[in-house]
Amino acid sequence: MKTAPRLLLGMALATGIALALINREHLDASALTAWVEAAGPVGPLLFIGLYAIATVLFLPGSLLTLAGGALFGPLWGSLWNLTGATIGAVLAFLVARYLAGDWVQARAGGLLKRLIQGVEAEGWRFVAFTRLVPVFPFNLLNYALGLTRIPFLPYLLATASGMLPGAIAYTWLGYAGREAAGGGEGLIQKGLVALALLAALAFLPRLVARLRQAPMVDGGRSENSHDRG
């Protein structure tokens, strides 16, 4: 592949990420909610697109996940959140593979080398595990996995399945928050469900780590956060 298209794409991506990070403090959940609601029937498509773009640009997905729960409820909100996050993760994966996959493979070191070795040893299982366990920041992981040799389809399936528990838990949290703010019925039950889902999400990585035959990463000692954004 020619160098010029890669260079242009890399410059455009770097500029977009820089602008997004500079203005991230101006993100307004209420304005986002009003914008999506005003879109009417195409609101879910708009939300999914915004979520995907935010993922590529290293913006915090947690804000969007909570907003998805408040906007669309626990069922559709989980689906739209997962779809947006997965599309964003796929785009970042493909961009990284196109821009620098071969070059980085030959020069990888440190945590990236560890990631590459884990993928080579366990394939899609390693990818699913890193989605569940707080080993790498979510947005950075999307790009880093594009620098490995994992095939696209296993990456896609492992990413979606690994993110599903978190999408459900945080979507429900956003939904419960909206119900609490609006004085809806059954607030105690909905709050308890949200707490139970978050507790299960916190316990799930340890359970999965114990079930793995040859763990490559100790999620319990990780110092990174598992922020979906």
Secondary structure, DSSP 8 states (H G I E B T S, - for coil): --HHHHHHHHHHHHHHHHHHHHTGGG--HHHHHHHHHHTGGGHHHHHHHHHHHHHHTT--HHHHHHHHHHHHHHHHHHHHHHHHHHHHHHHHHHHHHHHHHHHHHHH--HHHHHHHHHHHHHTHHHHHHHHHSTTS-HHHHHHHHTTS---HHHHHHHHHHHHHHHHHHHHHHHHHHHHHHHT-S-HHHHHHHHHHHHHHHHHHHHHHHHH-SS-S--GGG--S-----
